[in-house]
Amino acid sequence: MNDKILKKSFRENKLYITLIIIVNIISTILTIIAPVLVGNVIEEIVNYNIQNMIKLIGIIAVVYICIFLLDSTCVNSLSKLSGKIGENLRDILFKKLQKLSISYIDKNRHGELVNKFVYDAENISLAVIQASSKIVVGIVTILGSIIIMVKLNLIMAVITVLSAPLMYFISKFVVSRTKKMFKENANLVSELNGYTQEIINGNKTVKDFNYTKIVENNFKKINKKLYESGKQAQFYSALTNPSTRFVNNITYIIIGITGIVLIKKGQIDLGILTSFLMYVNVFARPFNEITGVMSEIQTASSSYNKIKEVLRCG
């Protein structure tokens, strides 16, 4: 498979993609603005300005309702786009299947070929949507958060931004270690499906020649390998999110301590500190979300390569 296939899917679904991008950007901007409003509410409470406080609370409620509605629209559109891309991939695979030589089909287990229509096509469609969505939201969130944090307080902004490289290198380290594991896991899934399909098709032969025990042992071996491979891949991949969250929590504590010191010095007020503590989580969210879908992207990469092999065959 080449990139033209994905480009074709995107061209055919421009409406969904445009809607997703616009909705994501608006939702992200509102999410970035919200902490400033919360900080202003805190200041109005401190100053006992009840009228302004009530107005701001009303505005915040509207903002969060809008975020909820926009996010719901985005999730719905993403689901439809994912389904469309999966449908296109299966159509392309089926057309290619009609052109494959009999010798190629005989050399490959039928279950592995079927696996590409269901498992691999689904992996790719889901990962493409997840990745594209997270990238758009992540870029807007990071840039927007940095701009506002710098305006609020340069010292705390620098502390928060310095946590980003550490989270990035943790993610990169885990991805580099798990790439081979996910490739092996995807291959074993295909092998297991192919073997199962083969046994189902030849069930009568297996029983006639009393191969049941041999077949069971072979299945158990492949299944055991799949279990071990999947366990390792998921375990190491799952370490990414807790690791980045640990860095985020440390940053949160440092910002809290720094903020208290700055309040005592009269350089900031309680509202700014409250906003900043929220921005620590907002700024870190893209890193946590991107690392959270790393396993899906890794699996999809392996599926992509397997589909590409089929489409390249004569």
N, C-alpha and C positions, 0 to 999 in steps of 0.2 A: 504494500500500500504506500502511496506517496501522499504528500501534503495536498495535492490537488483534490483528493477525495474529501478531506475535511473542509477545504476552501469552498468546494461545491455545496457542502451541507450548510455552511455559514451563509453563502449567497442565497440559498433557497429559503433561509429562515431569518432574513434581515430584520423583519418586523419584530420578532421576539428578541433578537440580539440588541436592537436599538432600544426597545422598551426596558430590557434588563439593565443596560448601561445607564440610561437616564434615571431609572428608579433607584438603582444602587447609589449613584452619585448624590441624588437629593437626600436619600435616607442617611448616607454617610455624613453629609454636611450638617444635617439636623442633629445627628449623634455627636458631632464635634462641638456644636454650639451649646448643647444641653448643659455640660458642666459649668460653663460661664454663668448661665441662668441660675443654676443651683447655688453657685457661689454668691450671686447677687441676693438670692433669697436669704441666705445665712446672714449677710450683712444687714439686710432690712430687719431681720429678727433681732440682731445685736443692737441695732439703733431704735428698736421698738416702733418701726414704721409699718404698722399693720396694713394700711391701705395699699402701699406699694407691694408688700409681701403677698397679699391676696392676689393682686394682679399678676405678679410673676409666677405664682403657683398655678394660676389659670393658664398662662402661656406655656409653662412647662408641661402641664397635662395635655394641652393641644399638640405640642411637639412630640411627645411620646406616643400619643394616639396616631399621629401621622406616620411616625417611624414604624409602628406596628402594621398599619395598613399597607405601607410601601413595601415592607419586608414580606408580607403575605403575598402581595402581587408578584414580587420578585421570585419567591419560592414556586409559585404556580407557573410562572413563565419559564423558569429553569427546568421544571419537570417536563413541560411540553417540549422544550428545545432538546432536552436529553433524549426523550422518546423519538423525536424526529431524526436525530443524528444516528441513533441505534437502528432505526428503520432503514435509513439510507445505507448504512454499512451492511446490513443483512441483505438488502437488495443487490448490492454490488457483489457480495460474496456468492449469492445464489446464481447470478448471471455468470460469474466466473466458474462456478461448479459445473455448469452445463458445457463449458468449453474444455474442462480438464480431461486429460487422456484416461482411458480405462486403467492403464498400467500405473498411473499416479494414484488413482483411487484405491487400487488393489494393494499398493505398497503402504498406504496409510490406514490406520484403524479408523473405521467409520465414526466411532464415538468421538475421536479427536477432531474430525471435520465438523461434526455436529456441534461440538464444544465451541468452535469459533463463531458459529451463528448466535449462540446464546450467551455463554460466559464471557468470551473475549470482546464481542461487540458491545455488550452491556458495560463492561469495565471501561472501555474507551469513551463511550458516550458520557458516562457519569464523571469520569476524571476530567474530561475536557471542560465540562460545565463547571465543576468544582473549581478547577484551576483558574479559568477565565474570570469567574465571579470573584474569587478571593483576591486575584491580582488587582482588579479594578478598585474594589473596596479598600484593599490594603494600601495602594499608592495614595489614594485620596485621604484616607485616614491618617497615614503617617505624615504627609506633607501638611495637611490642615492642622493636625495636633501640634507639630513643631512650630508653625507660625504663631498660633495662639499662645502656646507655652512661653515662647520667647517674649511676646508682648506682656505676659503676666509677670514673669520673673526669669531673668537670664540664667541665674545660678542654678535654680531647680530645673530649668529646661535642659541645661548642659548635662546635669546628673542623669536625667531621664533618658536623653538621647544616647549617652554613653553605654547604656544597657543594651542597645540595639545590636552592636557588633558581636557581643557575647552570645546573645540569643541566636544570631545568624550562624556563628561558627559551631554552636552546639547542633543546630539543625543540619548543617552541612556535613558534620562529622558522622552523625547517625545515618544520613542518607547514603553516604559513601560506603558505610559498613553493611547496609541492608540491601543494596542494589542486587547483588548476586543471590541473596536469600530469596527475594521475591521472584526473581527469574526462575530459580529452581522450583519454587512453590507453584508457579504457573505451569511449568512443564509437567510437574507431577500430577496436577489437577487434570491436565489433558491426557496423561498416560492412564490415570485411573478411569476416567470416563471412556477412553478408547478400549481399555481392557474389559470394562463392564459391558459395553456395547457388543464387543466381540463374543463374550461368553453368552450373552442373551441370544444372539443370532445363532450360536452353535450349541445351544442348550441340549438339544437332542443328542448330538455327537458326544458331548461331555458325559451324559448319563449312559449312553450305549457302551462307551469304552471305560466307564468307571473312573473318570478323571476328576470327580467331584472334590476329593481331598486335595489333589494337586492344585486345582483351580482356587480353592479356598485359601490355601497356603500362599499362593502367588498374590492373591488379592490382599491378604493380611500384610504381606511385605510392602506392597506399594502403599497401602493405607497407612501403615506405620511410618513410612518415609514421609508421606504427606503431612502427617500429624507433627512429626519432629520439625520438618521444614517450616510449616506454618507457625508453630509455636515460637521458634527462634525469630522468624521474621517479624511477627506481631509484637513479641516481647521487646526487641531492640528498637523497633519503630515507635512503640508506645512510650519509650523512655524520653523521647523528644519533648512531648508536651509537658510532663512534670518538670523536666529540666528547665525549660523556658519559663514556666510558671514560678519556679524557685527563684530564678534571677529577677522576675517581676516582683515577687514578694519582698526580696531584699531591697530592691529599688524603692518600693512603697515605704518601707521602714525608714530608709535614708532620707527620702523626701519629707516624711513626717517629722523627723528629728530636725532636719534643716529648716523646715517651715516654722517650727516652734521657736527656733533660735532667731529667725528673721522677724517673727512677730514681736518678740521681746525687744528687738532692736528698732522696731517701728518701721521696718522696710516693707512689710506686707501686712495685710489684715487677714482675719479668719476666713473670710469668703474666698480669697485667692488660694489659701492653703487647701480649702475644701475642694475647689475646682481642680487644683493640681493633683490631689490624691485621686480624683476621678480620671484625670488625664493619663496617669500612670497606667491604669487599666485599659483605657481607650487606645493609647499608643502601643501597648503590648499585644492587644487583641489580634491584629493582623499576623504577627509572628506566631501566636498560639494557634490561630485558625489554619494558617498555611501548613504548619507542621502537623496539625491534626489530620490533614488529608494526604500526608506524605505516603502512607501505605497504599492508599487508593491510586495515587499517581504512579507509584512503583509497579503495582500490579498491572495497571493499564499499559505501562510502557512495555512490559513483557507480552501482553496480549497484542499490542500494536505490532510488535516484531513478528509474532506468529501469523497474524493475518497478512502481513506484508509478504511473508514467505509463500503463502498460497497464491496471492495475486500475481506474484512474479513468475509462477510456474507456467510452462507452455501447455 
